[in-house]
Amino acid sequence: MTFAQAVTDRTRRLGTRLCVGLDPRAGAYRDVDHLKAHTLDVLEATAPLAACVKPQFAFYEALGLEGLVVLDEVCAAARTLGLPVLLDAKRGDIGSTAAAYAQGWLTGRHAGAALTVNPFLGFETLTPFVETARVHGGAVFVLVKTSNPGQGDLQGSGVSERIAVEVARLCAEEPDGEYASVGAVVGATHAHDLTLYRSLMPRAVLLLPGMGAQGAAAADLAGAFAPDGTGALASASRGVQYARDLEIGASVHAARQFRDDLNAALGMT
């Protein structure tokens, strides 16, 4: 299955729309081994409650080469658990550099994974990522309307809507099907705009960051989903991994609560 098919299958089969973010913060641990063990434990414990897992590249990169090894192990463990991997790296560049990023994170051992990408160097810079994802069964999630308060500096005045139209165009290039290999990042903090972006990008899976620590509530996200409850992934990171310090049981409880709240918001309890 492609990435989009895999997350949609898990949504239907397991009744979950939750994307579990794994953002290990070095200051919370004794050392890298402790960080790795806890992150893998959270992953394994919450996997049955998740449609996919989203490692935030920056937290692994901050640890240097050791962190990249941990990231590789986390991705491998997720695949063993049957959990689709969405790498949150927000890559974006021109020409051969974009192609190199795409090769690094959407091919080989990472084939079938998804990657967040930044369109603000121009739409042509998306081409290497989209083409590579299509060949290898992966996906790209284009930043459309991000969850941070300062996004309006650049994403206002119709810019986000323009990007959404381009995402829809890229989706339409693919054969008829439910969801395409091009998705979109739309912050869960923009509850009043979710219906608009769902309508602008009907074949894009929407990634909704901002639930939990950033204040977005599951009850406000129904507009991002198709009528059958598919088509979007609501992401929670700190609210799961550090629900109560490093307690794995608390992470499981938080993930289950997020899952159940999302289902309730969609009338699918």
N, C-alpha and C positions, 0 to 999 in steps of 0.2 A: 504493500500500500504506500501511497505518497504520504507526506506529512499531514496534509489537510485531511486525507481519508482516515489516517490513523487517529487523529484527535477527534474527528467526528464519530468514528466507531466507538472510541472510549466514552464519549459523551452519551451515546445511545445505550451502549452495553452496560456501563457502570453508573450511569446517571450522575455524571459529574462534569462541571464546566470550569473547574478550578485549575489554574496553572500555579504550581508551587515554585516560588522563586528561592534559589539557594545562593545567598549572598554572605559567605562566611567572613566575619569581621575579625581580623587578627587579634585585636585587643581582648576578645572574649575567651581566648584560649591560652593554655600553657605554652604550646609550641605548634608547629605545623602538623605533627602527627595527631595531636589532640583535635585540631581543626578538621583534619581529614576524617577522623573517626566519627566525630559528631555529625558532620555534614552527610556522610554516607548513612549514618543511623537515621537521620531525619528523612533522607531520601527513601530508604527502605520502608520506614514506618508509615510514611504518608502516601506512598505510591498507589495503593488501592483507592485512594480518595481523589486522585489527580487525573486530569486529562492529558497533561504534559508537565515537564519540568523545565524551569528557566534559570540556568546559571548566569549570573551577571559577571561577565568577563573581567571587569575591573578589579573585583575583589580577589581573583586568582592571580591576575597580572601583577597586582601590588606585592605579591609574595615572591616575585622573581621566578626563576626556573622551577623551584619547588612548587610554586602555585600552579604553574602550567601542567605539571605532572598530576597534581591533585585534580585539576579540571578534567584531564584526560580520564582519570579513574572514575570521577563522578559521572561523566558521559557514558563510559563503558558500563558502569553499574546500572544506569538508567536503561540502557538498551537491553541488558540482561533481564531487567524487570519488565520489559515490554513497554517502557514509558517513552514517548516521543520527546526529543531534546530540542529546545528552542534556545539558542545561544544569544544572549543579549549583549551585543558588542557594538551596535550602532555604527557599522562600517560604512564608509562612503569615500570614494576618490575617483580619479579620472583614469581612463585608458587601461594601460597594463597594470597599474597599481590596483585598480578595482578588480581586474581579472585575477590577480594574485591573491587578494583577500578572498574572493569567491572560491578559488582553488583550495586555499588553506582550510576553509570552514564549511564547505558544502560538497567536498569530494573526498575520496579515499576513506579513511576510518570514520570520517564525519558525514559520509554520504547519507542522505535521507534526513539530516538535521535541518532545522530552520535557523535563520539568522536575521536579526534586526538590522536595517540599513537606513542610511541618512540620505535624503534626496536633494539636499540644499546646495549641491554643486551642479545641479542640472539633471533633467530626466534621463539624458543619455548615459549618465553614470550608473544608472540602475541596470542597464542592459547586461553586463557580464554576470551580475548576481542572478538576475531572472533567468537567463539562459542556462546557467549552471544548475540552478535549482530544478529547472524543468527536466534536464537530462538525468539528474541523479535522484529524483523523487523527493526533493526537499521543498523548502519554501523560503520566501523572504517576507519580512514584515516591515513595510515602509512607514517611517515616521510621518504621521498625518497631523495629529493634534495631541501633543504630549501632555502629561499630567502635571508638570511643574507650573507654579504660579507665573513665572516669567515668560512662558511660551508665547504670550500675546505680543511680545516685542517683535517677533518675526512671523508668527503664524496667524496673526490677525489680518483684517482687511481682505478676506477671501482667499488667502494663500492656502490654508488647509483644504478648503473646498476644491481649489485648483489641483492640489496633489491628489485628492480623492478621485477626481475625474480621471487623472492619469492612471491611478491604480485600477479603476474600473476598465479603462481601455486595455491595459495589460491583461487583465483577467479575461476580457472578451476575445483575446487572441488565441486562447486555449480552446480545445474541443469542448463541446457541450458537456457539462457535468455539474455536480453540486457546487463544490468550492474549488477555486483555482490555487495555483502555487504562489500567487501574490496576495499577501494579506496586508493588514494595516494596523498601526499602533494608534489607538484613540484612547486618551486617558479616561479612566473611570470617574475622574473628578469633573468631567463635563457631562453630567447626567442629562442636562436639557438638550444637548446636541446629539445624543447617541442615535435617536431615531433618524435624524437627518443623514448621518454618516452611514447607517445601515442601508438607507434607501439609495445613497449615492454609489455604494460599493456592494451590490447584492451578492456577488460571488466571492467576496473576500472574507476570509476569517479575520475577525477583529480581535486584537490583543488589547485588553483593558487593564493597564497598570494603575495602581493607586488605591486599591482596596486595602483597608486595614490601617497601616501606619500613616498613610497620606490622607485618610479621612473619608474616602469614598465608601458608600454603603451598598451592599448587595441589593437591597430593596430598590435602588435607583437605576439598576442596570438593564432592566427588561427591554428597553428600546434597542439595545445593541444586538439582540438575538432574533433569529428567524422565528416564525410562528411555532415551529416544532422544537424550539429550544436549542438549536444548533447555531453555528456560525460565529461564536465568540468565545473567548477564553478570558476569564477574570483572574488577574494575577495578584497574589499575596506573597510577600517575601519575609520581611522582618516579623510580620504578624503571625507567621507560621514557624520559621526557624528559631525565633527567639520569643515565642509566645510567653514563656515564663523562664527566663534565664536559659539554661541548657537542658531543660527537662523534656525528654522525648515524648512522654505522655502528654504534656501540655501542647506540643507541636501537633500531635495527632488530634487532640481535642479541638484545637483551633482550625485545622484543616477540615475536619468533619463539620464544624460549625459554619465555616465559609461555604462549603459544599451545600449544606442543608439550607442556608439562607438564600443562596442563589436559586436553588430549586423552588423554594417557597415563593420567591419573587416572580418566578415564571409559572407558578401554579402547577408545579410538577412534583410535589411532595408525595 
